[in-house]
Amino acid sequence: MSNTYPIEITDEVRQSMGTARRQGLQRDLRTLAASIRGLRISVWTSF
């Protein structure tokens, strides 16, 4: 238990936080991939 935050973080909460973080990263990667695909398509169609 932390003196700053007087609550106990359980393993379940830690797992949930990790899952949320991974899902956020997946969403970011999907957005990046879509942007790259869009850029690639616009580059090919501009010639």
C-alpha positions as CSV (number, residue, x, y, z in Angstrom):
1,M,0.0,0.0,0.0
2,S,1.3,3.5,-0.9
3,N,1.3,6.4,1.5
4,T,0.4,8.7,-1.4
5,Y,-2.6,6.6,-2.5
6,P,-4.1,4.7,0.4
7,I,-5.6,2.0,-1.7
8,E,-4.4,-1.4,-2.6
9,I,-4.1,-2.2,-6.3
10,T,-5.0,-5.8,-6.8
11,D,-3.6,-8.1,-9.5
12,E,-7.0,-8.0,-11.2
13,V,-6.8,-4.2,-11.4
14,R,-3.2,-4.4,-12.8
15,Q,-4.3,-6.9,-15.4
16,S,-7.2,-4.7,-16.4
17,M,-4.9,-1.7,-16.7
18,G,-2.5,-3.7,-18.8
19,T,-5.3,-4.9,-21.1
20,A,-6.6,-1.3,-21.5
21,R,-3.1,-0.1,-22.3
22,R,-2.6,-2.9,-24.9
23,Q,-6.0,-2.2,-26.5
24,G,-5.1,1.5,-26.7
25,L,-1.8,0.6,-28.4
26,Q,-3.6,-1.7,-30.8
27,R,-6.0,1.1,-31.7
28,D,-3.1,3.5,-32.3
29,L,-1.4,0.9,-34.5
30,R,-4.5,0.3,-36.5
31,T,-4.9,4.1,-37.0
32,L,-1.3,4.4,-38.1
33,A,-1.6,1.4,-40.5
34,A,-4.8,3.0,-42.0
35,S,-2.9,6.3,-42.4
36,I,0.0,4.6,-44.1
37,R,-2.4,2.7,-46.4
38,G,-4.2,5.9,-47.3
39,L,-0.9,7.6,-48.0
40,R,0.3,4.8,-50.2
41,I,-3.0,4.8,-52.1
42,S,-2.8,8.6,-52.6
43,V,0.8,8.4,-53.7
44,W,0.0,5.8,-56.4
45,T,-3.1,7.6,-57.7
46,S,-1.3,10.9,-57.9
47,F,0.9,9.8,-60.8
